[in-house]
Amino acid sequence: MKNKLFFLSILLLSTAAFTFTSCDKDEDPVAPELSINVTPLLADVKPGETVDYTIVVAGDLSSVTLNGDAIKTYTDQTFEDTIQHSYTFPETADSDMEVTFAVNDKGGQMVDFPVLIGFIQPDYSLADFSVKTADTAAWSDWWEGLDIYGYPGATYSGGDASDEMYVTCRGSFASDDVWNFSADLPDNMGTGLMMSREAIMNDDGTTAWGGFMISVLGYYGPGMTQPDLQQLNQVESGTRVVAVDVYFETDASSPISFDDISIDNNGNGAKFQFRFGNHQKFVESGDKGGWFVIKEAFVTEPDKWVTLYFSSNDDEEINKVDDDGNTVISMDGTADEVNFAWLVPAYGTVDYDTHKIYLKNFRITNLPE
């Protein structure tokens, strides 16, 4: 009995299959309902980057479009398809953007599918030190802020020397000291900026202010422009920061070690600082006024490439007072006045020495996650 039932079941299934096959041959296939699905629904990218989309469509297909422009058309009868499509976020984009995919059938119907592209503020180059081609620059004995000397012979790709590119030093500075440019960077990282100089010793055995500075706004390599107000305000609020790639190369013969420098900076490492400000106010005040924001960062490990993110205010520098109780630096600048920026490795250490510092670039960027 069981065998009969099994045989009957097989027969019924075979009959049903035959009936279905016969029906397919007798009638035109029926197209599925027109539909479209796109992934990803949301992609966060920078201008100029691409988003790879997967588009799944069904229906009596005629075409698939993006913002009204066809990305695929169908001449043969096609009921289902999966498409891979790369979309480039426009270089000119400055906010989130909605784009719309759509599928059309041969009867004139359309179904659309909008997706969102989230705008990520791109990196903004303040200075690309690899484009400097001059080899050396030697400076006079001292600098006090009332005069700023342009860097003679500074050139960049396809351009002339910039009157607004300054490399300056405050304090005694022997004329035979050399600032080297277009140096070969460690770890085969190409060319960039290398800075070094010997200790600045005063007659009483102390050192002058131990730092050097590169005023970078106004020096533009290919594609560089002045930061806009939005970017500068973002730096101030901390949603974006200034970053620089630094290699602090120690010198075993130096009278002060990296650890000594770090101890003098409360164990944080070697201190770097950047300042945004107004050049006219800076000159008129003898370097004490016109600042918009001052931030600090520390190299915590020498002899390797590190990225410094300047995300905190240097309160000690901002609140410093002189012997008469006057504030040394005046934070009286605003973002819309900014035309001047300093990058300052600032140690303030006795026997400041010949450790070399290499820099690749100086930029506004998003804080790393």
Secondary structure, DSSP 8 states (H G I E B T S, - for coil): -HHHHHHHHHHHHHHHHHHHHHHHHHS-------EEEEE-SEEEE-TT-EEEEEEEEESSEEEEEETTEEEEE--S--SEEEEEEEEE--TT--S-EEEEEEEEETTS-EEEEEEEEEE----EEEEEGGG----EE---S---SS---B-TT---TT----TT-EEEE-S---TT--EEEEEE-GGG--EEEEE-----B-TTS-B---BEEEE-TT---TT-----HHHHHHHHHTSEEEEEEEEEE--TTSSS-HHHHHHHTTTS-EEEEEEEE-HHHHHHTTSSS-EEEEEEEEE-SSSSEEEEEE-EE-HHHHT-B-TTS-BSS-----GGG--EEEEEEB---TT----EEEEEEEEEEE---
